[in-house]
Amino acid sequence: MKVLIVGSGGREHAIAAGVAASPRVDKIYCAPGNAGIASLAECVPIGPMEFDRLAAFARENEVDFTIIGMDDPLVGGIVDVFEAEGLKVFGPRRSAAILEGSKAFSKDLMKKYHIPTAAYEKFTSPADALAYLKTAEMPIVLKADGLALGKGVLICSTYAEAEAGVKEIMEDKKFGAAGDTMVVEQYMTGREVSVLSFVDGKTIRIMSSAQDHKRAKDGNEGLNTGGMGTFSPSPFYTDEVDAYCRKYIYQPTVDAMAAEGRPFKGVIFFGLMLTEDGPKVLEYNARFGDPEAQVVLPRMKNDLIDVMEACVEGKLDEVDLQFEDNAAVCVVLASDGYPVAYEKGYPVTGLEAFEGKKDYFCFHAGTKFDDAGNIVTSGGRVLGVTATGRDLAEAREKAYQATEWAGFANKYMRHDIGSAIAEAGQ
């Protein structure tokens, strides 16, 4: 079969690797793809928001199955466009992707259906938000309602910081139209855990847990990024936590979306906070997390295409989702200065060291070919160096060893990805 993947990051490279492992697939396209994905797929110069062009390409090239990796096209309704053309596509329709597209919607949904989350208020007026914040308990969390590349969240310790945050989000529009509405949320403390799931509208199958590191610098210092590394599974995601979440969070979310006339098919990403009062939902995403996908998908035993097709066809109840009894760690190699200002266009070296090594992966997030056909950096997050091992400690050791293989002029990384495992005696 022929498969089209829409996207260009490390997540899409991880998806492409999973698709390429399926014996059912003999041709992969990726739009627009990147220099790493090009080793697995034919990259097509069509942007992810060019819905009509993408659908036309899929139709003209007799693509059997399309996978949407990114949030923007999902929230924008690309699945609806493909379905209207009679094309088989994996991902939620626009009406369901609002679960990620609007934080106000998701918070209201959780409140209505009693799904555990932090207390919150929402505002469309900066003046009203500031009046509320004057009496609010600090620290507090401000969130731009819409999509903001994972960066529209501000944690404010004082009223002065909150005041500056309101200006940044609602008045200066740092995150664009995403800040037209703002959610003000109670600050929660505890361990953060990411849990991905496959959903077919009524049935949910939970993937292995993961834990992301969002801050740019060691020790969780610096600015929020799209993710500097991750590991799977999380030692803090216990059987007890899993049982609670299945009963009070996972299935109730799927049922709530169906009850609202927004049946969800695709991947729901549950961002959880393990608080003293039990697990609570921090956020939902309507697709694979990045870099979470880079540690979860390499551990999956199932044929990725089989599982995704079951989601589209409403047959997920027939799937026994299984993962290897091992661990994976991903360390992101970024351009120094990310996420603010950084230089691009540096040659990437050492990639051949990963060839033929089944325990090591080098997922490309921000690379391209220059005019001479050489691979060069083209983004803030450049590579996701991933390794698997018997346990988290071994996977971490192997991943950091592998970060020495690949290089570029302004390479930067955190040195403590997965170090939390030491606290759990791993």
Helices and strands as residue ranges (DSSP letters): E 2-7, H 10-20, E 27-32, G 37-39, E 42-43, H 51-60, E 65-68, H 71-76, H 78-84, E 89-90, H 94-101, H 103-112, E 120-123, H 126-133, E 140-144, E 153-156, H 159-166, I 167-171, G 176-179, E 182-186, E 191-200, E 204-212, E 215-217, G 218-220, E 221-224, E 229-232, H 239-245, I 246-250, H 251-259, E 265-275, E 278-285, H 293-296, G 297-299, H 304-313, G 316-318, E 327-335, G 351-354, E 360-364, E 367-369, E 375-377, E 381-389, H 392-402, E 411-412, G 419-424
